Amino acid sequence: MNYQAKHIVEFFEQYESHITHVVVAHTKFRPCRKSQAAIDAMATQAKKDLRYALNCFAKQLYPNHSNLVTRKPHVYRPLALVTIENIKETTDPEQTIHFNITLGNLPKHLCTTMIEIHFRHAWHLKAHQQNDIYTKAVADYPGTIHRWLGYTLKDTTKDSKLSWTTNGTWDVENCWIPQAAINTD
């Protein structure tokens, strides 16, 4: 079966009640006038950098018990639903490859500012990526979470192949669903 954006949105919507924050994190990679092979290599490195940043971010959430996310990830690791954008050649030199990250299962005492500080530290200082990050609480996001999820998959409307290929919009490898934490509700 060839997945379409609607299938990915339906999958993401299963976790709608657990989603609390959204993050847009820009990389240092610019696909302007690059070959698809070069863009694929940039996307692969960006995904590795995001994996590292998400690991650092998760450990920062529990400063006195940073090993909780390693020992009990299905309880303490944040929910992360990730898409990647601009993984096709463009003529716009300002465009960057960037991630749309939907987060949940975060410690309740953390405000949006603290979540942004922790993510910025992990992304910019640890993973050495751009300091161009946008963080918003879902409650403050204009519209509905369904609208955000549709936005994260907008590239698939331009190229439907991006919905189902290995190098597509849905960054499956960086997604995480903490089943034990989600099942406690």
N, C-alpha and C positions, 0 to 999 in steps of 0.2 A: 504494500500500500504506500502511495506517495502522500505524506502528510502535507496538510495545508496549514496556514496560519490559524485558522479556526480550531483545528485539532490541538495545537499547542496552547492556545488561549483557554480552551476547555480544560486541558490538563492543569494549567496554572490556576484556573478559577477554583479548583478543588480546595485550594489552600487560602482562598480569599480571606477567610475569617482570621487567619494567622498572620497575615501580612500587615506590618506596621509602618515600614519606611521604604522609600525608593531612593536609589542613588544612580546618577549618571557619572561615570568616570572616564575621562578622556585619556588616551594613551599619547605617547610621543610619536607614534607612527602615522605617517601621512601617505595615503594611497595615490596621491596625485601623479598621474602619468607614469605609473609603475605597471610592470607586467603582472598578470594574475599569479604567477609563481612567486614573485617578490611579495605581493600582497598576502598570499597564503603563508609565507614564511613570517611576515610581520604579525599576522593574526595568531599563528602558532605561538610565537614568543609572547604576545600580549596575553594569551590565555594562560601561559605558564606564570607570567607575572601576576595575573589576577589570582591564580590558585595560591601563590605565595602570599599575596596581600590578604586574601580571605582567611588564610591560616593565621597570619599575624593579627588581623582584626579580631578574630574569634578569641584568641588568647588574651587580648587586651580587655575583653569584656569582663573577665574575672581575674583582676590583677593579683589577688591573694591566692587564687587557685587556678592558675593558667593551665594546669594539666587536666582540668575537668573536660575541656573540649577534646582532648586527645583520649582520655580514658573512657569517657562516656559521651561520645559525639552524638548519639541518637537522642540525648537529652539536652545537652548544652550547646552544641554547635548551632549557629543561626540558620534558619531557613534562608536559602538563597536560590532564587530563580533568575537565571542570567541569559541575556541575549547580547549579541555583538553586532555592531553596525559599521557601515562603510567598509565592507570587505570586498568591494568591487572597485575597479579603476574609475577615477574621477578626474575632471579637469580643474577642480576647485582646490587650490593649494591650502586653503584654510581648513578643509575637512580632515578630521582625524578618525582613526579607528577608535571606537569607544564602546563601553559596556553600559547596558541598562540592567541594574541589579535591583531585584525586589527582595526585601528582607523581612524576616519575622523571627520569632523565638529569641528576642533580645531581652536582656534584663530589664524589668519594668521600671527600675529607678533611673535609667538613662534617658535623658532628654535628647531631642533631635540634635542639638548643638554638640553634645558629648559624643553621640554616634558619629557625627561628621568629623569631629576631631580625631576620634579613634580610626575611622576609615582613612582620613587624609594622611595620618601618620603611617598607616600600613601601605597605602597606595603610593604616596609621593616620597616619603622618606625611606621606607623599607624596600619597596619594589622599584623605586627610581623612575616613576612615571610622572605624568603631568600633574601640576597642582590645580588642575581644572576639574573640579568636582561639584556636583549639585546634589544636595541631600534634602529630602522633604519627608515629613510625616504623612502617612496616607490620609489622615484626618484633614491635613492642610492642602492636599493635592486637589487642584480644581477638577471637578467632575467625579467620576467613579473609578474604582480600581479596574473595572472592565476597560475603561477608556485608557488607563495607563498601560494595561497589558496589550491592548491593541496598538498603542503607540510603540511599544518595545519591539513589535513585529512588523513595523511599517515597511521595512526593506523587502519583506516577502511579497508585498503587493506589487512591487516593481519587478520582482523576479521570483516567481513561485518556486523555482528550484531551490531557493534558499531556505524553504520550509523543511526540506527533507534530506539535503545532502550532508555529508560528514562535515564539510567546511561551510555549513550554513549559519543562519542567524541564531538558532537556539544553541547556546553553549552548554550542552548537556554535561560535559565533564566538570564544569564549575558549579553546577546546581547541587543543592543539598537539601534533603527533606528529613528533618529530625523526627522520625516516626514515633519514638517513645514520648517525646514532648508534645507532639501534636495529638496523640491518642489520649492524653491526660485530660483534655477538655471535655 
